[in-house]
Amino acid sequence: AMDTESFDKVAEQIPLYREALLQVGTEIKDQAWDIRASLGQPLGIWGRNGPCFVGPGGLVSRAPGNSLPPVSREDLDQLFFQICGQSVYSHEEELRQGYVSLEGGCRAGVCGTAVVEGGKVKSLRDVTSLVFRIPREQRGCADCLFLAGVDFSAGVLLVGEPGSGKTTLLRDAVRSLSWGKFSPCRRVAVLDQRGELGAFGLGPGADLLRGYPRAAGMETALRCLSPEFLVCDELGEEDLSTVSRYAFAGAGLLATLHGGEEDLLRRPLAKALLETGAFQTVACLQGRQRPGQLGALFRVETQGRGKVLLTRWET
């Protein structure tokens, strides 16, 4: 069945182009990954079948030709203020990390000139593009992990390139644990920093902590919610000490990481995360052409200091 609802939900939150986007054909909506408004370029929809560009009335062209109106500086500024609810200041913390959260688990990536202070991004100015991610729901895509006998309580790290469906798979795993699809209902604390994980409802056992810094969120969850699982999306360098600290706190850690199967032990962050012992299973996704689809499963063994052994599961 075609999924046009996810696209429409995002289009509704892009006031300037809402009408044109809603009139685009269903086959384009169904395969779209994101909608891009870039300065001086026509509005674009990027997806599995490559990019296409949108004009008034939902007119679509495969080439960014001269006939389609480009996004002007005025358009982009107006759109930026609209998605910030007219208050850029209230989204300051998100903007430092390069995005603005919208309703229903959607988010817009924001590109522009970074204002840097003391080596850290303080804010953004002169926005040059806005990229609206389209969150998808794929019910049952995490079933393969449960059926393979993965022990979630021993920690699971989902690894994949951008757009490979890591959040989609993580969300589905949370839903299965929370609803008790493969076992009794479980208690899951979900640290939803970007507002994407809670997009489609997570069931009776899930508690959603929005906007907490990672360490504070984990501390709050463990102290107040007695979870069996802690869940967070997109780990970065700054999360390494937090993961080490909560690796053996009595709750299984489920998280995602950017990378590919071949990068697992070559990328310093991936290696360091596995060395913490927080994850006894690594699940690699197939890639952006098959979002939410599992590629390979690995068992993780930590063998003393700095040594990690990965064994491929035969599934």
Sequence and secondary structure as in RCSB ss.txt:
>XXXX:A:sequence
AMDTESFDKVAEQIPLYREALLQVGTEIKDQAWDIRASLGQPLGIWGRNGPCFVGPGGLVSRAPGNSLPPVSRED
LDQLFFQICGQSVYSHEEELRQGYVSLEGGCRAGVCGTAVVEGGKVKSLRDVTSLVFRIPREQRGCADCLFLAGV
DFSAGVLLVGEPGSGKTTLLRDAVRSLSWGKFSPCRRVAVLDQRGELGAFGLGPGADLLRGYPRAAGMETALRCL
SPEFLVCDELGEEDLSTVSRYAFAGAGLLATLHGGEEDLLRRPLAKALLETGAFQTVACLQGRQRPGQLGALFRV
ETQGRGKVLLTRWET
>XXXX:A:secstr
    HHHHHHHTT GGGHHHHHTS HHHHHTEEEEEEEBTSBEEEEETT  EEE GGG EESS  TTS BB HHH
HHHHHHHHTTT SGGGHHHHHTTEEE GGG EEEEEEEEEEETTEEEEEEEEEEEEEE     TTTTHHHHHTT 
 GGG EEEEE TTS HHHHHHHHHHHHHHTSSSS   EEEEETTS TTTT   TTEEEEES  HHHHHHHHHHHT
  SEEEES   GGGHHHHHHHTTSSSEEEEEEE  GGGTTTSHHHHHHHHTT  SEEEEE  TTSTT EEEEEEE
EE STT EEEEE   
